[in-house]
Amino acid sequence: MDLKLTAEHLAMAEVVRDLVASWKQSGADGAARWKSFSEVGLDQALVTEDEGGLGLGLSNLLPALKALGPASDGWPWAATIVAAPVLARQLGLELEAPVGV
């Protein structure tokens, strides 16, 4: 297993850092965060490509998750990225993007 970060991993983390910075600068509320979060595909990152997601593995997503750390102030992004796709798949449910909080 190769755990080296690729240029793609680092680029995704950079996109997320920029996203978090823009939220802080604009004072984005929950709905605005969800919208931009979904626009870059983070809500579907661990969903398989066959199911319409990005098809990433958790290890591929770790740099982006780390970049989301500063936005963790009571906002449930970890559950959305990590738990929701797994639970939906286990329950045989179709996962939809969240609609504002």
N, CA and C atoms as a LAMMPS dump frame, in Angstrom:
ITEM: TIMESTEP
0
ITEM: NUMBER OF ATOMS
303
ITEM: BOX BOUNDS ff ff ff
-5.0000000000000000e+02 5.0000000000000000e+02
-5.0000000000000000e+02 5.0000000000000000e+02
-5.0000000000000000e+02 5.0000000000000000e+02
ITEM: ATOMS id mol type element x y z
1 1 1 N 0.841 -1.183 0
2 1 2 C 0 0 0
3 1 3 C 0.882 1.241 0
4 2 1 N 0.649 2.113 -0.953
5 2 2 C 1.422 3.344 -1.081
6 2 3 C 0.646 4.487 -0.428
7 3 1 N 1.22 5.067 0.61
8 3 2 C 0.543 6.148 1.332
9 3 3 C 1.104 7.53 1.014
10 4 1 N 1.883 7.624 -0.042
11 4 2 C 2.425 8.924 -0.443
12 4 3 C 1.305 9.793 -1.004
13 5 1 N 1.374 11.077 -0.69
14 5 2 C 0.395 12.016 -1.222
15 5 3 C 0.716 12.314 -2.682
16 6 1 N -0.308 12.279 -3.497
17 6 2 C -0.135 12.579 -4.918
18 6 3 C -0.456 14.049 -5.166
19 7 1 N -0.159 14.501 -6.354
20 7 2 C -0.497 15.874 -6.744
21 7 3 C -2.009 16.079 -6.683
22 8 1 N -2.762 15.038 -7.02
23 8 2 C -4.232 15.127 -6.968
24 8 3 C -4.727 15.309 -5.53
25 9 1 N -4.142 14.566 -4.574
26 9 2 C -4.517 14.714 -3.163
27 9 3 C -4.237 16.13 -2.674
28 10 1 N -3.053 16.621 -3.023
29 10 2 C -2.656 17.959 -2.586
30 10 3 C -3.515 19.039 -3.234
31 11 1 N -3.892 18.831 -4.486
32 11 2 C -4.75 19.803 -5.173
33 11 3 C -6.138 19.849 -4.526
34 12 1 N -6.682 18.69 -4.165
35 12 2 C -7.983 18.669 -3.508
36 12 3 C -7.927 19.357 -2.15
37 13 1 N -6.854 19.118 -1.413
38 13 2 C -6.69 19.779 -0.121
39 13 3 C -6.609 21.288 -0.292
40 14 1 N -5.93 21.743 -1.336
41 14 2 C -5.82 23.185 -1.601
42 14 3 C -7.187 23.785 -1.913
43 15 1 N -7.989 23.083 -2.701
44 15 2 C -9.349 23.539 -3.004
45 15 3 C -10.149 23.679 -1.713
46 16 1 N -10.017 22.711 -0.833
47 16 2 C -10.758 22.738 0.434
48 16 3 C -10.259 23.868 1.333
49 17 1 N -8.946 24.059 1.398
50 17 2 C -8.415 25.183 2.197
51 17 3 C -8.96 26.514 1.683
52 18 1 N -8.994 26.679 0.357
53 18 2 C -9.539 27.911 -0.228
54 18 3 C -11.014 28.057 0.104
55 19 1 N -11.741 26.951 0.076
56 19 2 C -13.17 26.961 0.394
57 19 3 C -13.393 27.404 1.838
58 20 1 N -12.648 26.813 2.756
59 20 2 C -12.767 27.17 4.176
60 20 3 C -12.407 28.632 4.394
61 21 1 N -11.358 29.105 3.724
62 21 2 C -10.96 30.516 3.843
63 21 3 C -12.066 31.432 3.333
64 22 1 N -12.707 31.037 2.241
65 22 2 C -13.786 31.873 1.699
66 22 3 C -14.981 31.902 2.656
67 23 1 N -15.247 30.786 3.343
68 23 2 C -16.334 30.76 4.326
69 23 3 C -16.047 31.723 5.465
70 24 1 N -14.806 31.7 5.941
71 24 2 C -14.44 32.582 7.051
72 24 3 C -14.503 34.042 6.627
73 25 1 N -14.01 34.325 5.422
74 25 2 C -13.991 35.697 4.936
75 25 3 C -15.398 36.239 4.717
76 26 1 N -16.283 35.418 4.191
77 26 2 C -17.637 35.882 3.875
78 26 3 C -18.627 35.693 5.016
79 27 1 N -18.218 34.946 6.053
80 27 2 C -19.153 34.657 7.145
81 27 3 C -20.261 33.723 6.694
82 28 1 N -19.945 32.805 5.785
83 28 2 C -20.94 31.904 5.197
84 28 3 C -21.721 31.147 6.267
85 29 1 N -23.034 31.108 6.079
86 29 2 C -23.884 30.343 6.986
87 29 3 C -23.928 28.879 6.544
88 30 1 N -24.671 28.062 7.264
89 30 2 C -24.75 26.64 6.963
90 30 3 C -25.199 26.337 5.55
91 31 1 N -26.215 27.041 5.065
92 31 2 C -26.731 26.785 3.713
93 31 3 C -25.677 27.099 2.654
94 32 1 N -24.964 28.206 2.825
95 32 2 C -23.921 28.58 1.863
96 32 3 C -22.771 27.581 1.903
97 33 1 N -22.444 27.109 3.099
98 33 2 C -21.378 26.111 3.209
99 33 3 C -21.774 24.82 2.489
100 34 1 N -23.007 24.345 2.744
101 34 2 C -23.455 23.107 2.093
102 34 3 C -23.431 23.254 0.573
103 35 1 N -23.86 24.41 0.087
104 35 2 C -23.922 24.621 -1.363
105 35 3 C -22.522 24.52 -1.975
106 36 1 N -21.569 25.239 -1.422
107 36 2 C -20.219 25.211 -1.985
108 36 3 C -19.541 23.863 -1.736
109 37 1 N -19.829 23.241 -0.622
110 37 2 C -19.323 21.909 -0.28
111 37 3 C -19.758 20.913 -1.345
112 38 1 N -21.019 21.008 -1.734
113 38 2 C -21.585 20.115 -2.75
114 38 3 C -21.049 20.44 -4.137
115 39 1 N -20.852 21.723 -4.427
116 39 2 C -20.35 22.132 -5.745
117 39 3 C -18.987 21.534 -6.066
118 40 1 N -18.154 21.347 -5.043
119 40 2 C -16.839 20.746 -5.286
120 40 3 C -16.865 19.231 -5.125
121 41 1 N -18.028 18.675 -4.817
122 41 2 C -18.199 17.223 -4.771
123 41 3 C -17.85 16.549 -3.467
124 42 1 N -17.595 17.322 -2.417
125 42 2 C -17.191 16.706 -1.162
126 42 3 C -18.289 15.866 -0.519
127 43 1 N -19.532 16.228 -0.744
128 43 2 C -20.623 15.451 -0.156
129 43 3 C -20.761 14.072 -0.79
130 44 1 N -20.155 13.89 -1.961
131 44 2 C -20.22 12.619 -2.68
132 44 3 C -18.84 11.999 -2.88
133 45 1 N -17.856 12.446 -2.115
134 45 2 C -16.473 12.003 -2.314
135 45 3 C -16.284 10.503 -2.13
136 46 1 N -16.926 9.909 -1.142
137 46 2 C -16.75 8.483 -0.875
138 46 3 C -17.816 7.62 -1.533
139 47 1 N -18.718 8.238 -2.257
140 47 2 C -19.741 7.493 -2.995
141 47 3 C -19.078 6.978 -4.272
142 48 1 N -19.369 5.741 -4.65
143 48 2 C -18.729 5.159 -5.835
144 48 3 C -19.094 5.946 -7.095
145 49 1 N -18.248 5.859 -8.094
146 49 2 C -18.518 6.534 -9.366
147 49 3 C -19.784 5.974 -10.011
148 50 1 N -20.019 4.674 -9.865
149 50 2 C -21.236 4.054 -10.409
150 50 3 C -22.495 4.656 -9.808
151 51 1 N -22.371 5.155 -8.576
152 51 2 C -23.507 5.751 -7.88
153 51 3 C -23.532 7.277 -8.015
154 52 1 N -22.664 7.818 -8.868
155 52 2 C -22.658 9.254 -9.118
156 52 3 C -21.699 10.064 -8.263
157 53 1 N -20.853 9.398 -7.491
158 53 2 C -19.911 10.114 -6.63
159 53 3 C -18.534 10.219 -7.243
160 54 1 N -17.564 10.647 -6.417
161 54 2 C -16.188 10.779 -6.874
162 54 3 C -15.436 9.46 -6.8
163 55 1 N -15.928 8.524 -5.993
164 55 2 C -15.301 7.211 -5.899
165 55 3 C -13.951 7.2 -5.213
166 56 1 N -13.734 8.135 -4.308
167 56 2 C -12.456 8.186 -3.594
168 56 3 C -12.464 7.217 -2.424
169 57 1 N -11.28 6.764 -2.041
170 57 2 C -11.124 6.011 -0.81
171 57 3 C -10.844 6.992 0.314
172 58 1 N -11.044 6.55 1.533
173 58 2 C -10.82 7.431 2.673
174 58 3 C -9.376 7.933 2.719
175 59 1 N -8.422 7.07 2.387
176 59 2 C -7.022 7.512 2.417
177 59 3 C -6.757 8.604 1.376
178 60 1 N -7.481 8.571 0.238
179 60 2 C -7.33 9.616 -0.78
180 60 3 C -7.905 10.944 -0.315
181 61 1 N -8.864 10.869 0.587
182 61 2 C -9.581 12.057 1.029
183 61 3 C -8.971 12.703 2.277
184 62 1 N -8.059 12.012 2.944
185 62 2 C -7.526 12.519 4.211
186 62 3 C -6.942 13.931 4.149
187 63 1 N -6.164 14.298 3.136
188 63 2 C -5.662 15.678 3.103
189 63 3 C -6.796 16.711 3.048
190 64 1 N -7.858 16.404 2.323
191 64 2 C -8.997 17.319 2.249
192 64 3 C -9.725 17.385 3.589
193 65 1 N -9.855 16.237 4.26
194 65 2 C -10.499 16.222 5.578
195 65 3 C -9.71 17.053 6.575
196 66 1 N -8.388 16.939 6.506
197 66 2 C -7.533 17.735 7.391
198 66 3 C -7.73 19.225 7.115
199 67 1 N -7.859 19.579 5.847
200 67 2 C -8.06 20.985 5.479
201 67 3 C -9.406 21.513 5.968
202 68 1 N -10.375 20.618 6.178
203 68 2 C -11.682 21.04 6.683
204 68 3 C -11.671 21.304 8.183
205 69 1 N -10.61 20.885 8.855
206 69 2 C -10.516 21.048 10.303
207 69 3 C -10.919 22.414 10.829
208 70 1 N -10.409 23.515 10.241
209 70 2 C -10.777 24.838 10.75
210 70 3 C -12.274 25.164 10.628
211 71 1 N -13.012 24.373 9.834
212 71 2 C -14.446 24.628 9.663
213 71 3 C -15.282 23.702 10.534
214 72 1 N -14.653 23.068 11.514
215 72 2 C -15.354 22.046 12.287
216 72 3 C -16.141 22.595 13.465
217 73 1 N -16.362 23.862 13.515
218 73 2 C -17.057 24.501 14.623
219 73 3 C -18.566 24.23 14.611
220 74 1 N -18.941 23.024 15.018
221 74 2 C -20.355 22.692 15.121
222 74 3 C -21.027 22.403 13.801
223 75 1 N -20.257 22.198 12.763
224 75 2 C -20.813 21.929 11.449
225 75 3 C -20.539 20.471 11.096
226 76 1 N -21.549 19.659 10.792
227 76 2 C -21.393 18.207 10.681
228 76 3 C -20.819 17.693 9.367
229 77 1 N -19.72 18.259 8.906
230 77 2 C -19.153 17.821 7.631
231 77 3 C -18.611 16.406 7.685
232 78 1 N -18.046 16.006 8.818
233 78 2 C -17.471 14.653 8.893
234 78 3 C -18.542 13.592 8.714
235 79 1 N -19.681 13.781 9.336
236 79 2 C -20.772 12.812 9.183
237 79 3 C -21.26 12.775 7.744
238 80 1 N -21.281 13.926 7.102
239 80 2 C -21.744 13.989 5.717
240 80 3 C -20.79 13.276 4.772
241 81 1 N -19.502 13.509 4.937
242 81 2 C -18.526 12.914 4.03
243 81 3 C -18.298 11.438 4.318
244 82 1 N -18.093 11.113 5.575
245 82 2 C -17.655 9.77 5.926
246 82 3 C -18.812 8.828 6.232
247 83 1 N -19.691 9.216 7.139
248 83 2 C -20.714 8.28 7.603
249 83 3 C -21.9 8.131 6.658
250 84 1 N -22.375 9.222 6.1
251 84 2 C -23.594 9.157 5.285
252 84 3 C -23.489 8.203 4.097
253 85 1 N -22.423 8.257 3.285
254 85 2 C -22.349 7.319 2.156
255 85 3 C -22.307 5.856 2.587
256 86 1 N -21.582 5.589 3.664
257 86 2 C -21.478 4.211 4.146
258 86 3 C -22.825 3.72 4.649
259 87 1 N -23.493 4.53 5.458
260 87 2 C -24.802 4.141 5.989
261 87 3 C -25.843 3.993 4.882
262 88 1 N -25.844 4.921 3.949
263 88 2 C -26.811 4.845 2.847
264 88 3 C -26.612 3.568 2.046
265 89 1 N -25.361 3.246 1.757
266 89 2 C -25.069 2.036 0.992
267 89 3 C -25.522 0.796 1.753
268 90 1 N -25.254 0.764 3.053
269 90 2 C -25.631 -0.383 3.869
270 90 3 C -27.149 -0.54 3.954
271 91 1 N -27.852 0.576 3.927
272 91 2 C -29.309 0.549 4.017
273 91 3 C -29.985 0.466 2.655
274 92 1 N -29.177 0.497 1.592
275 92 2 C -29.737 0.433 0.246
276 92 3 C -30.466 1.697 -0.154
277 93 1 N -30.068 2.834 0.426
278 93 2 C -30.721 4.11 0.152
279 93 3 C -29.938 4.898 -0.884
280 94 1 N -30.622 5.76 -1.594
281 94 2 C -29.975 6.668 -2.523
282 94 3 C -29.599 7.918 -1.753
283 95 1 N -28.37 8.336 -1.853
284 95 2 C -27.876 9.482 -1.093
285 95 3 C -28.059 10.754 -1.896
286 96 1 N -28.687 11.739 -1.293
287 96 2 C -28.877 13.042 -1.937
288 96 3 C -28.041 14.076 -1.204
289 97 1 N -27.662 15.112 -1.917
290 97 2 C -26.901 16.192 -1.307
291 97 3 C -27.763 16.891 -0.268
292 98 1 N -27.163 17.317 0.862
293 98 2 C -27.921 18.018 1.893
294 98 3 C -28.441 19.358 1.397
295 99 1 N -29.564 19.77 1.944
296 99 2 C -30.163 21.043 1.563
297 99 3 C -30.134 21.969 2.764
298 100 1 N -29.115 22.801 2.87
299 100 2 C -29.022 23.789 3.926
300 100 3 C -29.262 23.258 5.327
301 101 1 N -28.783 23.976 6.285
302 101 2 C -28.947 23.579 7.677
303 101 3 C -29.637 24.694 8.405
